Amino acid sequence: MLLAGPSSSGKSSLAAALQAVLPEPWIFLPADALTAGFPRDRPAHISTETDHRLRRGAFAALMAFMDAGLNVIGEQYVWEPWAR
Protein backbone atom coordinates (compact mmCIF):
# COMPACT_ATOMS: atom_id res chain seq x y z
CA MET A 1 0.00 0.00 0.00
CA LEU A 2 1.50 3.34 -1.01
CA LEU A 3 0.58 6.71 0.48
CA ALA A 4 1.61 9.97 -1.14
CA GLY A 5 0.72 13.57 -0.47
CA PRO A 6 2.00 16.89 0.74
CA SER A 7 3.51 17.43 4.16
CA SER A 8 0.99 17.36 7.03
CA SER A 9 -1.77 15.88 4.87
CA GLY A 10 -2.37 12.97 7.27
CA LYS A 11 -0.36 10.15 5.65
CA SER A 12 1.22 9.00 8.91
CA SER A 13 -2.07 9.29 10.77
CA LEU A 14 -3.81 7.25 8.08
CA ALA A 15 -1.08 4.61 8.24
CA ALA A 16 -1.46 4.34 12.03
CA ALA A 17 -5.25 4.05 11.72
CA LEU A 18 -4.90 1.33 9.08
CA GLN A 19 -2.46 -0.61 11.27
CA ALA A 20 -5.04 -0.53 14.06
CA VAL A 21 -7.95 -1.87 12.00
CA LEU A 22 -6.46 -4.20 9.38
CA PRO A 23 -6.75 -7.89 10.31
CA GLU A 24 -3.14 -8.75 9.43
CA PRO A 25 -0.04 -6.91 10.69
CA TRP A 26 1.24 -4.12 8.44
CA ILE A 27 4.63 -2.41 8.69
CA PHE A 28 4.62 1.36 8.24
CA LEU A 29 7.80 2.29 6.37
CA PRO A 30 8.05 6.02 5.59
CA ALA A 31 10.76 6.80 3.06
CA ASP A 32 12.34 9.42 5.30
CA ALA A 33 12.94 6.72 7.93
CA LEU A 34 15.37 5.13 5.49
CA THR A 35 17.03 8.35 4.33
CA ALA A 36 17.12 10.22 7.68
CA GLY A 37 20.36 8.53 8.68
CA PHE A 38 22.31 10.35 6.00
CA PRO A 39 24.49 13.21 7.36
CA ARG A 40 22.43 16.12 6.03
CA ASP A 41 24.40 18.56 8.19
CA ARG A 42 27.35 18.08 5.84
CA PRO A 43 26.32 19.87 2.63
CA ALA A 44 29.46 18.75 0.82
CA HIS A 45 28.03 15.22 0.86
CA ILE A 46 24.69 16.22 -0.67
CA SER A 47 24.46 16.19 -4.44
CA THR A 48 21.75 15.41 -6.95
CA GLU A 49 23.44 12.09 -7.64
CA THR A 50 23.63 11.18 -3.95
CA ASP A 51 20.01 12.19 -3.38
CA HIS A 52 18.95 10.04 -6.32
CA ARG A 53 20.94 7.08 -4.94
CA LEU A 54 19.30 7.54 -1.51
CA ARG A 55 15.84 7.53 -3.11
CA ARG A 56 16.60 4.43 -5.17
CA GLY A 57 17.93 2.70 -2.06
CA ALA A 58 14.80 3.55 -0.07
CA PHE A 59 12.64 2.21 -2.89
CA ALA A 60 14.74 -0.98 -3.08
CA ALA A 61 14.30 -1.48 0.67
CA LEU A 62 10.52 -1.11 0.33
CA MET A 63 10.51 -3.69 -2.47
CA ALA A 64 12.65 -6.06 -0.39
CA PHE A 65 10.13 -5.93 2.46
CA MET A 66 7.32 -6.73 0.03
CA ASP A 67 9.35 -9.48 -1.68
CA ALA A 68 9.85 -11.02 1.77
CA GLY A 69 6.07 -11.40 1.99
CA LEU A 70 5.44 -8.61 4.47
CA ASN A 71 2.47 -6.25 4.33
CA VAL A 72 3.91 -2.76 3.97
CA ILE A 73 2.45 0.72 4.05
CA GLY A 74 4.96 2.87 2.21
CA GLU A 75 4.89 6.65 2.44
CA GLN A 76 6.32 8.97 -0.22
CA TYR A 77 7.95 6.35 -2.44
CA VAL A 78 6.40 7.47 -5.71
CA TRP A 79 7.89 10.96 -5.91
CA GLU A 80 10.04 9.97 -8.91
CA PRO A 81 8.50 8.89 -12.24
CA TRP A 82 10.70 5.74 -12.36
CA ALA A 83 9.22 4.61 -9.02
CA ARG A 84 5.66 4.75 -10.30
C-alpha positions as CSV (number, residue, x, y, z in Angstrom):
1,M,0.0,0.0,0.0
2,L,1.5,3.3,-1.0
3,L,0.6,6.7,0.5
4,A,1.6,10.0,-1.1
5,G,0.7,13.6,-0.5
6,P,2.0,16.9,0.7
7,S,3.5,17.4,4.2
8,S,1.0,17.4,7.0
9,S,-1.8,15.9,4.9
10,G,-2.4,13.0,7.3
11,K,-0.4,10.2,5.6
12,S,1.2,9.0,8.9
13,S,-2.1,9.3,10.8
14,L,-3.8,7.3,8.1
15,A,-1.1,4.6,8.2
16,A,-1.5,4.3,12.0
17,A,-5.2,4.1,11.7
18,L,-4.9,1.3,9.1
19,Q,-2.5,-0.6,11.3
20,A,-5.0,-0.5,14.1
21,V,-7.9,-1.9,12.0
22,L,-6.5,-4.2,9.4
23,P,-6.8,-7.9,10.3
24,E,-3.1,-8.7,9.4
25,P,0.0,-6.9,10.7
26,W,1.2,-4.1,8.4
27,I,4.6,-2.4,8.7
28,F,4.6,1.4,8.2
29,L,7.8,2.3,6.4
30,P,8.0,6.0,5.6
31,A,10.8,6.8,3.1
32,D,12.3,9.4,5.3
33,A,12.9,6.7,7.9
34,L,15.4,5.1,5.5
35,T,17.0,8.4,4.3
36,A,17.1,10.2,7.7
37,G,20.4,8.5,8.7
38,F,22.3,10.3,6.0
39,P,24.5,13.2,7.4
40,R,22.4,16.1,6.0
41,D,24.4,18.6,8.2
42,R,27.3,18.1,5.8
43,P,26.3,19.9,2.6
44,A,29.5,18.7,0.8
45,H,28.0,15.2,0.9
46,I,24.7,16.2,-0.7
47,S,24.5,16.2,-4.4
48,T,21.8,15.4,-7.0
49,E,23.4,12.1,-7.6
50,T,23.6,11.2,-3.9
51,D,20.0,12.2,-3.4
52,H,19.0,10.0,-6.3
53,R,20.9,7.1,-4.9
54,L,19.3,7.5,-1.5
55,R,15.8,7.5,-3.1
56,R,16.6,4.4,-5.2
57,G,17.9,2.7,-2.1
58,A,14.8,3.6,-0.1
59,F,12.6,2.2,-2.9
60,A,14.7,-1.0,-3.1
61,A,14.3,-1.5,0.7
62,L,10.5,-1.1,0.3
63,M,10.5,-3.7,-2.5
64,A,12.7,-6.1,-0.4
65,F,10.1,-5.9,2.5
66,M,7.3,-6.7,0.0
67,D,9.4,-9.5,-1.7
68,A,9.9,-11.0,1.8
69,G,6.1,-11.4,2.0
70,L,5.4,-8.6,4.5
71,N,2.5,-6.2,4.3
72,V,3.9,-2.8,4.0
73,I,2.4,0.7,4.1
74,G,5.0,2.9,2.2
75,E,4.9,6.7,2.4
76,Q,6.3,9.0,-0.2
77,Y,8.0,6.4,-2.4
78,V,6.4,7.5,-5.7
79,W,7.9,11.0,-5.9
80,E,10.0,10.0,-8.9
81,P,8.5,8.9,-12.2
82,W,10.7,5.7,-12.4
83,A,9.2,4.6,-9.0
84,R,5.7,4.7,-10.3
